[in-house]
Amino acid sequence: MKFLLLRVGSNRKAYFFMSQSYYPPLGLLYIGAALEHDGHNVEIIDFCNEINIEKHLENSLISSDAVGITVDAGNYESVSDIAKIIKGIDPAIPIIIGGPHNTYLPERSLNDISNADISVRGEGEQVIIDIARFIEGKKNLSEIPGIHYRENNTIKKGKEIEIIENLDSLYYPARHLTDKYEYGKINNQHLFKPKFTTMETSRGCPHNCRFCRRPNNSIPGYGFRQRSAENVVNEIIEINERYGTVGIVDDNFLANKKRAIDILQKLIDNGTDINLIIHGARVDSADPDIYKKMKKANVKLISYGLESGNQDVLDFYNKNITLDQVRRAVNLSREMGFITIGSFILGAPIETKKHIENTIRFAYSLPLDIAFFVPLKYLIGSPLWIDAVKDNKINEEEYVVPADSCRNLGNFTKDELFEKAIKAEKNFYLRPRYIFDQIYMSIYRRNFMFLKNGFRVITSY
């Protein structure tokens, strides 16, 4: 059988318009690997990087036996439109949907996307093989764990969801399925060595920040799991032969310091030269010895969720970090020469104007290369969202709700928070101190692509 897997953009009015994505669709690459090892053919169309989508989609459907689509908070309306188009071309083809939207709203997702046939909740690598057996007439949907499905105009549930405990049992992502696309570019420029790909060395997070949407808040047993150091290193060695840069997209790569050190040392011993990007790290994991190994292992960038410049707000969020730990981690990153990213959230329910000013001032005091300022959103499944539902401030069917004083979810309107975030970000990059610092660091790092993109950002304001 042939499976056609789709990543759809989030702009409903422009889902046939190329909106280039920095990251490959890692979830689909895992699904593709599982299907290929089971003997099926797989094609992926990434709407975020495809030029002639409409024609490509129609041609690919002719040879496909089933379609799988990733659904998240921002694109379910676009997916609904695409599913309708697909059924218009081939009414009999099964459409399978999966992703965050389905994980938190498994039954509703089939109502939101009325042309979809099967909704997968949680991890799909094992479930997709069972679904393939169903399509081949070898299995009943009622026997498949973690799904909802349509039958006689009603939505039914399969068996209870099963968690993949041993992540080493998974096949490495089928990256060749998206080799036709080019990822890792900003403003059409690579910041690091091409080609770019991503990987995960763990799933879940051992922490419980109040703003964070985590599957284990709604799926019992869906906790933090790690791949072995050997399994991770073997994958990096494999992709080192074909890729120049890999982004590790774990929630917290350094959660287990012993394992992280083992991975880094094995990479050093093997002499891999691939650039590493750490997309998720906590400041309380910062350690000079580990960071020195990271530098030797060719880490080029590290990203932190810093959230606030106020200790009471960090405590409210249950971050379990201190402002001193933030300073220490960011300064250590700068000392190692890593490009350092910090993200900040504006609009916690306890935040006043003074709090936000403190956060902005704190961000400007840190030697960050990139800073993001985002308004708080109540995400389905997060402790903040759960509490707001209990307090009748949010309907349990609402997926993403901006912090808004009009709904008693904060002290500012959503428009005020948006304006504050835009202004904070703009002023961060326009500071003379920042500009001169970036010129110096570009010379020190011998990487001028970052500086070129920085000037593009500055001149866009």
Protein Blocks (a to p, Z undefined) as FASTA:
>chain_A
ZZddddddfblklmmbccddfbdcfklmmmmmmmmmnopacddddfklpfblmlmmmmmm
mmpcbdcddddfklmmmmmmmmmmmmmmmmmbccddedjklmmmmmlmmmmmmmbmbdce
hjfklmmmmmmmmmnopacfklpghiacdeehiacddddddddfblmlpccddfklmmmp
cehiaehiafbdcddddddfbecjfbdcfkbccfklmmghiacddddfklmmmmmmmmmm
mpcbdcdfbfblmlpmmlmmmmmmmmmmnopabdcddfbdcfklgcfklmmmmmmnopab
dcddekpacfklmmmnonopafklmmmmmmmmmmnopacdddddehifkbcfklmmmmmm
mmmmpccfbdcdddddddehiaklmmmmmnopacfkbmbdcddfklopajbdfklmmmmm
mmmmmmmmmpmklmmmmmmmmmmnopaklmmmmmmmmmmZZ
